Structure formats: C-alpha cells, structure tokens
Amino acid sequence: MAEAITVTPQQLAAAKKAVVSSSIGAALEWFDIIVYATFAVVIAKNFFPESDGTVGLILTFATFAISYLIRPLGGMVLGSFADRKGRKNALTLTLMLMMVGTLIMAVAPTYATVGVWGSVIILVSRLVQGFSAGGEFGTATAFLIETAPHKKAFYASWQVAAQGASMLLASAFGYGLTQWLSEEALYSWGWRVPFFVGLLIGPVGLYIRARLDETEEFIKGEKTKTPLKDLFINHYGRLLAGSAVIGVATISVYMILYMPTFAVKNLGIPATAAFLGGIVAGLVTLVGVPFVGHLADRFGPARIMTYAAVGALLLAWPLFKLMVTAPSVPVLVIVIGLLGVIMAFYFGPLPALLSSLFPAAIRGTGLAVTYNVGVTLLGGIAPLVLTWLLSVTGSLNAPSLYYMAIAVISLVGLYFVRGRYNQP
C-alpha cells in the first residue's frame, strides 16, 4: 500500500494560492481568444470590409491563426526564461504581455477609420497575445505541479477549468450583446466591451502573482543554462509524442469556438441561439474538469484521455450529421455540450500528463514548447482550415472528418506516451 502523504496547512495554502494565480492567467488568455472567435463575423466586417463574407471570415481566422504561429516562439523564449529565472518571474511577464495584447485589440481603429492599418493593428495585437500565451500554459502548469503537495492532476486541472469559465463568460457576452444591442451598436462599439472587461482581470492577477513564493522544487533542483538545447537534443521524442497528445484537447476547444460562426453562416441558426452552446460547454468544463482531475489522480491521466479520444473519434460524425440534418437550437446546444464533455475528460488530465514527461530542470521549456507546437498545428489553425474546407468541398460534414483525423493523431501520441515513456 502506498504511504500516505502528510500535507501541512502551509502547503495547502500555497497550493490554493497557486491555483488562483494560474487560473487568472488562463482565464485572461482564453477570454481574449474566445471573444475574438465569438465575434469573428463582426471583426471581419469591421477590419476586412472590402472582401465578401467568406473571404472576410477567412482573413479574420487567418489573423487568428497567425497569432498561433508565434506561440511556439513564445513558448521557447518564455519557457526557457521560467527554467532559468524562475516560475514566478515568468508568470508575471506573461500576464503583463497578455494585458498589452488585449488592450491593443480593445482600442484598435477599424478599417473605416485608418484603412488597412486597422487590420495591421489587430494583427500586432494577436501576435503579442500569441507570444505571451506561448509561455503561460507551460509556466503555470510547472508552478502548479511543483507547488501541489498531493493530488497534482486535480490542482493542475484548475487552469483548464478557468478556460471553461472564460468560455462561459465570453459566450454570455456574445449572447447578451447580440440580444440587447442593435446591429449598428454591436458593430460600432459593442464588440469592444468584452475586451475591456477582460483587461480588468489583469491587475488582480499581477497583484496575486507578485505575492507568490517561488517553488521549492525550482529553488533546490538542478539548473541548466541551456534548457531549450537540452529539450531538443535529449527529449525530442517526448516533445513529439506530447505535441500529438494535445490534439483532441485543442481541437475540441476550437470546434466549440467555431460553432457559432458555423451555425450562423451555414445552418441559418440565429447568433443569439448559437452562443447558448458555448455557455453550456463552458459550464460543463468549469464544473466537470476538477472532477476529472480527481479521477486522473486515481486512475492515471493517460487512461482517461485514451477513453475520451476514442469517444471523440466515434461521436464526431454522428454529432455533425445530427446538427446538419436537424438544425435547431436544442440540437446545437446538445452537440456543443457533448463536445464540452469530451473536452473536459481529455483536457482535464492533460497538464499533469505533460508535466510528468519532463524533468524539473527543463519542465517549463518542455511544457511550453510541447503544448504550443500541438496547439498551433492541431488547433490554432482549425477555424481557418474549417472555413476553407467548407468553401472548397461544400460539404457541411467536413468539420467532423477533420476532428476525427486529429483524434487519430492524439491516440497515436497516447500510445507512445503510455508505452515508450511509461506513463500509466
């Protein structure tokens, strides 16, 4: 029988403070991302008005995707910084950069005001936000795992739960603003309101992060001056397997984010109804992920994630087929809600699984690079790819095939993680 772990009140207090601090950063990061995707149609008209509807959306999502191309670079720079200078310093830096990106987006002048420079300004906003987000997950996960005295999967899962809170809040803003504002007000100033609200989170997060203590594991552990070099030379197999594993988590998020646009543009469902699905998925994630974290501590993250990936593979086609053949508000909410369940069971254990792949000396770098390579290649470009697939194939079932392909990639990654790298 495993020896019981004695946890002191001081350790519990430190773990709870780490959860709050990391969750605030994750909430701001994802709130900004989700709001951008939620108001994609509005942003397309404000910043790419010279294009037709489909091309404008593609350009909007292309700007969204470009911000993901810089995330691996942000992961390399900020993850390496966390391994050399400490988790606390890196957490503060990422949050400051995130606030800058959100502020630029909130005040960006439209095409009607400054012409093409408006498009350039939101691109700069996305690049700053993407760079900062590149370091947030890895640093926050390393901090949570190293601070938690026990139940590490449970504590690490809270930053995923914070993403659910962001999804819930962003979708609620989308529903409220489209319901209560006129189209003219929504397109002129209403879409900016959520970005300004998101900025309010930042100062609170900075205050909390300034009062954190550095993790004991980082202080006492061995250090390396070249964490990035060590990662690519000695742990590239873990990097590749971990990046593949991220697939179902990230594609589930972006499939949920894509649904309002898909429903409005292709199924004739009112935008206000489409946002209800995001609210449901956000609630499922916020409430369900900590529970899944408990299960991961008991049964192992990889086992639970494997079942969730198989579920994603089997349910993708029937769910989209149902929504396309019977488009209605209840069906849309059910489909997005089920995607939220898959996301919760897969994404919840993911931080604990990835952190176990890398030694402490390069944990920040390994987590940041692995996560952002996976998110960029398998999730960040998804809205752009899905919009393009629909325009080229004309098949409304195309998104389900893309989702199934990502599920297969994740199952391959989990096979290597469980077999070669001995993760239970």
SELUM-811331 format. One record per residue (C-alpha): z, y, x; residue number from 1. Coordinates in pm, 1 decimal. Example, Ala and Ser with C-alpha at 12.3 -4.5 7.8 and 13.67 -1.06 7.14 Angstrom:
2
PT,zz,yy,xx,n
PT,780.0,-450.0,1230.0,1
PT,714.0,-106.0,1367.0,2
END
This chain:
424
PT,zz,yy,xx,n
PT,0.0,0.0,0.0,1
PT,-89.0,344.9,129.7,2
PT,202.7,557.5,246.0,3
PT,297.2,834.0,2.5,4
PT,220.5,1184.0,120.7,5
PT,508.4,1429.0,115.9,6
PT,393.2,1773.9,9.7,7
PT,612.1,2078.6,64.2,8
PT,626.0,2377.5,-173.7,9
PT,477.5,2592.5,104.7,10
PT,178.0,2358.6,134.9,11
PT,121.2,2363.7,-239.2,12
PT,140.9,2743.7,-247.0,13
PT,-110.3,2770.2,37.9,14
PT,-345.9,2525.8,-137.4,15
PT,-329.3,2721.8,-463.9,16
PT,-399.2,3048.5,-281.8,17
PT,-695.9,2882.2,-110.2,18
PT,-830.4,2768.6,-449.0,19
PT,-808.5,3120.1,-593.8,20
PT,-967.6,3280.6,-288.4,21
PT,-1254.9,3033.1,-263.8,22
PT,-1316.0,3033.6,-638.2,23
PT,-1354.9,3412.6,-644.4,24
PT,-1624.1,3398.6,-376.9,25
PT,-1805.3,3115.1,-551.2,26
PT,-1780.4,3297.1,-883.0,27
PT,-1935.4,3617.0,-745.9,28
PT,-2208.7,3428.6,-561.3,29
PT,-2312.2,3226.0,-863.7,30
PT,-2263.7,3501.1,-1118.8,31
PT,-2518.3,3711.4,-930.4,32
PT,-2762.0,3420.1,-902.7,33
PT,-2725.7,3313.4,-1265.7,34
PT,-2758.0,3665.4,-1404.5,35
PT,-3082.5,3710.5,-1209.6,36
PT,-3222.7,3386.4,-1351.8,37
PT,-3089.8,3461.4,-1700.5,38
PT,-3269.7,3796.5,-1716.8,39
PT,-3583.8,3676.5,-1538.4,40
PT,-3811.1,3786.3,-1825.5,41
PT,-3658.0,4136.5,-1827.6,42
PT,-3671.2,4168.6,-1448.1,43
PT,-4034.8,4056.6,-1445.3,44
PT,-4132.1,4333.2,-1687.1,45
PT,-3931.4,4599.8,-1500.3,46
PT,-4043.1,4515.9,-1147.3,47
PT,-4377.9,4336.7,-1187.2,48
PT,-4537.3,4510.9,-1489.2,49
PT,-4892.3,4501.5,-1352.7,50
PT,-4903.5,4121.7,-1391.1,51
PT,-4946.6,3916.0,-1706.3,52
PT,-4641.6,3729.6,-1841.5,53
PT,-4682.7,3407.7,-1643.7,54
PT,-4773.3,3577.0,-1314.6,55
PT,-4486.0,3821.9,-1355.8,56
PT,-4243.0,3533.9,-1403.0,57
PT,-4385.8,3353.3,-1100.8,58
PT,-4339.7,3668.2,-890.1,59
PT,-3983.8,3708.4,-1020.6,60
PT,-3895.3,3349.8,-936.7,61
PT,-4079.9,3380.4,-604.9,62
PT,-3841.4,3663.6,-514.7,63
PT,-3560.7,3433.3,-629.0,64
PT,-3697.9,3152.2,-409.1,65
PT,-3745.2,3375.7,-102.9,66
PT,-3374.4,3453.4,-109.3,67
PT,-3318.2,3081.3,-67.1,68
PT,-3541.8,3058.3,235.9,69
PT,-3294.6,3276.6,423.6,70
PT,-2991.4,3073.5,313.8,71
PT,-3022.5,2813.9,593.9,72
PT,-3030.7,3102.0,843.6,73
PT,-2718.9,3248.2,682.7,74
PT,-2559.6,2904.2,699.5,75
PT,-2635.4,2873.3,1070.2,76
PT,-2503.7,3219.1,1157.7,77
PT,-2200.7,3234.5,927.8,78
PT,-2109.4,2865.2,955.5,79
PT,-2114.3,2890.7,1333.4,80
PT,-1904.7,3206.9,1306.2,81
PT,-1648.3,3015.1,1097.9,82
PT,-1623.2,2740.8,1361.3,83
PT,-1585.7,2988.8,1646.5,84
PT,-1382.9,3275.3,1493.6,85
PT,-1202.0,3110.9,1205.0,86
PT,-1243.4,3030.9,836.3,87
PT,-1055.3,3340.4,718.7,88
PT,-1275.0,3587.2,909.5,89
PT,-1592.1,3420.2,786.7,90
PT,-1472.8,3419.7,424.9,91
PT,-1409.9,3793.6,439.3,92
PT,-1750.6,3863.5,595.1,93
PT,-1945.6,3656.7,340.5,94
PT,-1776.5,3827.4,47.3,95
PT,-1849.1,4174.8,185.2,96
PT,-2218.2,4088.8,229.5,97
PT,-2230.3,3940.1,-118.5,98
PT,-2098.7,4263.1,-268.6,99
PT,-2367.9,4461.9,-85.5,100
PT,-2643.9,4240.5,-227.1,101
PT,-2508.6,4266.2,-579.7,102
PT,-2473.4,4644.9,-555.8,103
PT,-2834.5,4688.9,-440.6,104
PT,-2952.5,4480.3,-736.4,105
PT,-2740.2,4679.5,-981.3,106
PT,-2882.6,5018.4,-877.0,107
PT,-3239.2,4917.3,-784.3,108
PT,-3500.9,5162.6,-923.4,109
PT,-3771.9,4996.2,-1131.1,110
PT,-4148.0,4987.3,-1078.2,111
PT,-4186.5,5272.7,-1326.3,112
PT,-3967.6,5494.1,-1104.7,113
PT,-4075.0,5417.3,-747.2,114
PT,-4369.3,5183.0,-786.2,115
PT,-4392.5,4878.3,-561.4,116
PT,-4085.4,4993.6,-368.1,117
PT,-3875.3,4878.3,-661.5,118
PT,-3998.8,4523.7,-600.6,119
PT,-3922.4,4559.2,-228.6,120
PT,-3567.8,4677.7,-301.8,121
PT,-3482.1,4378.1,-520.0,122
PT,-3630.1,4153.5,-250.4,123
PT,-3389.9,4311.3,1.2,124
PT,-3106.0,4253.5,-246.1,125
PT,-3199.0,3885.6,-279.1,126
PT,-3222.9,3844.5,98.9,127
PT,-2878.9,3996.7,161.1,128
PT,-2728.3,3788.9,-117.5,129
PT,-2900.4,3473.2,5.8,130
PT,-2785.7,3527.2,364.9,131
PT,-2423.2,3576.5,258.4,132
PT,-2431.7,3284.6,15.3,133
PT,-2557.4,3072.0,303.3,134
PT,-2215.0,3092.6,463.0,135
PT,-1992.9,3093.5,153.6,136
PT,-2001.9,2727.2,48.0,137
PT,-1951.6,2580.0,394.2,138
PT,-1671.8,2815.5,493.6,139
PT,-1491.5,2794.7,159.3,140
PT,-1515.0,2415.3,148.7,141
PT,-1386.5,2380.8,505.6,142
PT,-1098.7,2615.3,420.4,143
PT,-1009.8,2425.1,102.4,144
PT,-1027.6,2080.9,263.1,145
PT,-821.7,2186.2,564.8,146
PT,-560.0,2364.1,352.3,147
PT,-515.2,2095.8,85.8,148
PT,-222.7,1866.5,176.1,149
PT,-345.7,1592.2,-58.5,150
PT,-596.9,1542.2,-342.8,151
PT,-865.0,1701.9,-128.7,152
PT,-1153.2,1624.0,-365.7,153
PT,-959.0,1783.9,-651.5,154
PT,-885.2,2104.5,-461.0,155
PT,-1239.2,2128.7,-320.0,156
PT,-1388.0,2081.4,-667.5,157
PT,-1246.8,2411.5,-790.5,158
PT,-1518.0,2620.4,-629.9,159
PT,-1768.2,2416.3,-833.9,160
PT,-1557.0,2480.4,-1143.3,161
PT,-1580.3,2851.6,-1058.1,162
PT,-1958.3,2815.9,-1075.9,163
PT,-1910.5,2686.9,-1429.6,164
PT,-1707.0,2996.7,-1510.1,165
PT,-1990.5,3210.3,-1372.4,166
PT,-2247.3,3020.1,-1578.1,167
PT,-2034.8,3065.9,-1889.3,168
PT,-1983.4,3437.9,-1828.8,169
PT,-2345.6,3507.6,-1732.8,170
PT,-2478.9,3322.1,-2036.7,171
PT,-2230.2,3506.3,-2257.0,172
PT,-2362.6,3835.0,-2118.9,173
PT,-2717.1,3718.8,-2186.1,174
PT,-2631.0,3626.3,-2543.4,175
PT,-2429.6,3941.4,-2613.3,176
PT,-2671.7,4189.8,-2459.9,177
PT,-2980.8,4042.5,-2625.8,178
PT,-2797.3,4016.5,-2957.9,179
PT,-2636.6,4360.4,-2970.4,180
PT,-2875.2,4584.1,-2777.3,181
PT,-3217.7,4696.1,-2884.5,182
PT,-3505.8,4570.7,-2673.7,183
PT,-3553.0,4920.0,-2532.5,184
PT,-3185.8,4947.5,-2429.7,185
PT,-3183.2,4595.8,-2282.9,186
PT,-3491.5,4659.6,-2070.5,187
PT,-3390.6,5009.5,-1961.3,188
PT,-3022.3,4966.8,-1866.4,189
PT,-2858.6,4671.5,-2041.3,190
PT,-2968.3,4411.3,-1785.5,191
PT,-2781.5,4603.3,-1512.4,192
PT,-2440.8,4573.1,-1682.7,193
PT,-2361.8,4216.7,-1562.9,194
PT,-2434.7,4308.7,-1200.3,195
PT,-2188.8,4599.8,-1218.2,196
PT,-1931.3,4372.0,-1381.4,197
PT,-1982.7,4118.8,-1102.5,198
PT,-1901.0,4386.9,-847.1,199
PT,-1551.7,4417.9,-994.5,200
PT,-1470.7,4069.3,-864.0,201
PT,-1536.1,4166.5,-503.7,202
PT,-1240.0,4397.3,-424.4,203
PT,-996.3,4146.6,-573.5,204
PT,-1144.5,3872.9,-358.3,205
PT,-1129.8,4085.7,-44.1,206
PT,-763.9,4166.3,-107.7,207
PT,-674.1,3799.4,-153.1,208
PT,-875.8,3682.3,146.1,209
PT,-716.2,3945.6,370.4,210
PT,-377.0,3787.9,294.2,211
PT,-478.5,3429.4,373.9,212
PT,-343.4,3234.2,670.0,213
PT,-586.5,3054.2,896.9,214
PT,-587.4,2675.8,851.7,215
PT,-360.1,2478.2,1081.1,216
PT,-635.6,2225.6,1149.2,217
PT,-861.0,2500.4,1284.7,218
PT,-584.0,2659.2,1492.9,219
PT,-472.0,2332.0,1653.6,220
PT,-803.3,2149.5,1662.9,221
PT,-1059.6,2132.0,1938.8,222
PT,-1315.2,2414.4,1951.1,223
PT,-1674.2,2424.8,2062.9,224
PT,-1870.0,2729.2,2174.4,225
PT,-2195.2,2576.6,2051.2,226
PT,-2133.3,2427.8,1703.2,227
PT,-2495.2,2470.9,1595.5,228
PT,-2627.0,2290.6,1903.6,229
PT,-2372.8,2011.6,1859.5,230
PT,-2475.8,1968.8,1495.0,231
PT,-2847.5,1929.4,1565.8,232
PT,-2805.9,1711.9,1874.9,233
PT,-2521.0,1481.7,1772.3,234
PT,-2515.4,1482.7,1391.7,235
PT,-2873.1,1535.8,1273.5,236
PT,-2868.0,1208.7,1075.9,237
PT,-2567.7,1325.4,878.5,238
PT,-2740.5,1660.6,825.1,239
PT,-3048.9,1493.3,677.7,240
PT,-2855.8,1248.4,459.2,241
PT,-2621.3,1521.5,335.5,242
PT,-2910.9,1752.6,251.3,243
PT,-3075.5,1478.6,43.4,244
PT,-2747.9,1408.4,-135.9,245
PT,-2729.3,1767.8,-261.1,246
PT,-3042.2,1723.7,-474.1,247
PT,-2903.0,1628.5,-816.2,248
PT,-2627.9,1891.4,-791.3,249
PT,-2859.1,2181.3,-718.9,250
PT,-3148.6,2077.4,-944.3,251
PT,-2906.1,2033.4,-1236.9,252
PT,-2781.0,2389.0,-1188.0,253
PT,-3127.8,2538.7,-1171.8,254
PT,-3261.1,2325.5,-1455.4,255
PT,-2981.5,2468.6,-1671.5,256
PT,-3063.7,2820.3,-1549.6,257
PT,-3433.2,2764.9,-1617.2,258
PT,-3381.2,2650.2,-1976.0,259
PT,-3354.7,2995.7,-2141.0,260
PT,-3685.5,3102.1,-1985.3,261
PT,-3847.3,2766.0,-2067.5,262
PT,-3726.9,2774.3,-2429.0,263
PT,-3832.5,3135.8,-2489.5,264
PT,-4175.0,3112.0,-2323.4,265
PT,-4283.6,2764.4,-2432.4,266
PT,-4085.9,2648.4,-2736.0,267
PT,-4054.5,2967.5,-2937.9,268
PT,-3674.1,2949.8,-2944.9,269
PT,-3503.4,3291.7,-2966.0,270
PT,-3349.4,3409.0,-2640.7,271
PT,-3009.2,3454.4,-2804.0,272
PT,-3004.0,3087.2,-2904.6,273
PT,-3120.1,2970.9,-2563.3,274
PT,-2818.0,3133.5,-2398.7,275
PT,-2582.8,2919.4,-2606.0,276
PT,-2682.2,2619.7,-2394.5,277
PT,-2568.9,2797.8,-2078.4,278
PT,-2235.5,2874.1,-2243.2,279
PT,-2190.6,2506.3,-2330.1,280
PT,-2288.4,2390.9,-1979.6,281
PT,-2053.4,2646.3,-1825.4,282
PT,-1763.3,2522.9,-2038.7,283
PT,-1839.7,2160.0,-1953.0,284
PT,-1843.5,2242.3,-1581.9,285
PT,-1534.5,2462.3,-1585.5,286
PT,-1324.8,2207.9,-1775.2,287
PT,-1479.5,1883.9,-1652.0,288
PT,-1517.7,1935.3,-1276.9,289
PT,-1143.4,1938.1,-1187.5,290
PT,-1106.4,1614.0,-1386.4,291
PT,-1396.5,1463.7,-1191.0,292
PT,-1225.9,1581.9,-870.3,293
PT,-922.9,1370.3,-965.3,294
PT,-1149.9,1070.3,-1020.3,295
PT,-1315.1,1125.6,-681.9,296
PT,-976.0,1117.0,-508.8,297
PT,-906.8,783.2,-675.2,298
PT,-1242.2,604.8,-658.1,299
PT,-1432.0,787.9,-384.4,300
PT,-1683.9,1073.9,-420.0,301
PT,-1994.7,871.8,-332.3,302
PT,-1937.4,608.2,-602.0,303
PT,-1902.8,862.9,-881.2,304
PT,-2202.0,1062.2,-754.7,305
PT,-2417.7,748.0,-747.9,306
PT,-2346.4,676.4,-1115.9,307
PT,-2425.4,1039.9,-1201.7,308
PT,-2755.4,1031.1,-1008.9,309
PT,-2862.1,713.1,-1191.4,310
PT,-2775.0,888.0,-1518.8,311
PT,-2991.5,1185.3,-1419.9,312
PT,-3283.6,955.3,-1339.3,313
PT,-3259.6,765.5,-1668.0,314
PT,-3194.0,1060.3,-1900.9,315
PT,-3434.2,1324.9,-1766.0,316
PT,-3747.1,1212.2,-1951.8,317
PT,-3579.3,1136.1,-2290.0,318
PT,-3393.2,1468.0,-2288.1,319
PT,-3704.6,1676.2,-2224.8,320
PT,-3908.7,1467.1,-2466.6,321
PT,-3649.5,1529.7,-2736.5,322
PT,-3646.1,1903.0,-2674.4,323
PT,-4024.9,1936.2,-2666.6,324
PT,-4087.1,1726.8,-2978.9,325
PT,-3795.2,1871.2,-3180.3,326
PT,-3738.3,2224.2,-3051.7,327
PT,-3434.8,2373.6,-3223.3,328
PT,-3112.1,2546.2,-3134.8,329
PT,-2889.2,2236.1,-3178.2,330
PT,-3122.4,2018.3,-2969.5,331
PT,-3138.7,2278.1,-2691.8,332
PT,-2759.9,2306.3,-2680.2,333
PT,-2720.8,1926.8,-2669.7,334
PT,-2975.5,1888.8,-2388.4,335
PT,-2822.2,2161.2,-2173.6,336
PT,-2474.0,2028.7,-2249.2,337
PT,-2572.6,1681.4,-2123.1,338
PT,-2725.0,1835.3,-1812.4,339
PT,-2390.0,2008.2,-1765.0,340
PT,-2210.8,1671.3,-1784.2,341
PT,-2442.5,1525.4,-1519.5,342
PT,-2387.4,1832.2,-1303.6,343
PT,-2007.7,1808.3,-1338.3,344
PT,-1991.1,1442.0,-1239.4,345
PT,-2230.0,1486.2,-948.9,346
PT,-2140.4,1831.1,-816.1,347
PT,-1761.4,1799.5,-854.1,348
PT,-1710.8,1539.2,-576.1,349
PT,-1984.4,1685.9,-352.4,350
PT,-1772.2,1928.6,-141.6,351
PT,-1527.2,1651.4,-47.2,352
PT,-1809.3,1410.8,37.8,353
PT,-1993.6,1657.0,260.0,354
PT,-1678.2,1771.3,441.5,355
PT,-1597.9,1412.0,533.8,356
PT,-1931.0,1381.4,716.5,357
PT,-1845.5,1631.3,992.0,358
PT,-1559.7,1667.2,1243.1,359
PT,-1343.0,1979.1,1217.6,360
PT,-1493.9,2142.8,1528.2,361
PT,-1833.0,2180.0,1355.3,362
PT,-1728.6,2143.0,991.0,363
PT,-1813.3,2499.6,891.8,364
PT,-2157.5,2479.9,1053.1,365
PT,-2229.2,2128.1,928.4,366
PT,-2134.0,2207.7,570.5,367
PT,-2318.9,2539.9,562.2,368
PT,-2644.6,2415.0,712.9,369
PT,-2649.1,2085.6,523.1,370
PT,-2572.5,2246.8,189.1,371
PT,-2823.6,2527.8,225.4,372
PT,-3108.2,2311.6,351.3,373
PT,-3057.4,2088.2,48.6,374
PT,-3019.7,2375.9,-196.6,375
PT,-3325.0,2558.3,-60.9,376
PT,-3561.6,2260.5,-57.3,377
PT,-3438.7,2082.1,-369.6,378
PT,-3301.2,2357.9,-594.8,379
PT,-3372.9,2716.8,-495.4,380
PT,-3748.3,2680.8,-531.3,381
PT,-3716.4,2485.8,-857.9,382
PT,-3774.8,2776.6,-1102.9,383
PT,-4086.5,2877.4,-907.4,384
PT,-4214.8,2518.5,-889.1,385
PT,-4142.9,2450.8,-1255.5,386
PT,-4315.7,2768.9,-1370.9,387
PT,-4616.2,2679.3,-1154.2,388
PT,-4621.8,2316.9,-1274.1,389
PT,-4623.4,2424.9,-1636.8,390
PT,-4909.3,2668.3,-1578.4,391
PT,-5117.4,2412.6,-1385.3,392
PT,-5057.1,2093.0,-1583.4,393
PT,-4999.8,2240.6,-1927.4,394
PT,-4750.2,1959.1,-1987.4,395
PT,-4411.3,2064.0,-2121.9,396
PT,-4266.9,1737.5,-1984.2,397
PT,-4345.1,1833.8,-1623.2,398
PT,-3989.3,1957.6,-1550.7,399
PT,-3845.3,1614.1,-1628.3,400
PT,-4068.1,1448.5,-1366.9,401
PT,-3952.3,1697.3,-1105.5,402
PT,-3588.5,1629.8,-1199.8,403
PT,-3642.4,1254.2,-1169.9,404
PT,-3803.5,1290.7,-827.1,405
PT,-3503.0,1488.6,-700.0,406
PT,-3268.7,1220.3,-840.4,407
PT,-3450.4,954.3,-637.8,408
PT,-3415.7,1163.8,-320.1,409
PT,-3041.0,1200.1,-383.8,410
PT,-2997.7,826.4,-437.6,411
PT,-3166.5,761.2,-103.1,412
PT,-2933.2,1010.8,61.9,413
PT,-2628.9,846.8,-101.5,414
PT,-2746.4,506.3,21.0,415
PT,-2739.3,627.3,379.7,416
PT,-2410.7,814.9,335.5,417
PT,-2238.6,506.5,190.6,418
PT,-2398.3,255.3,427.2,419
PT,-2461.2,413.5,764.9,420
PT,-2185.6,675.5,755.3,421
PT,-1927.7,458.6,581.0,422
PT,-1829.5,693.1,300.9,423
PT,-1655.2,496.6,22.1,424
END
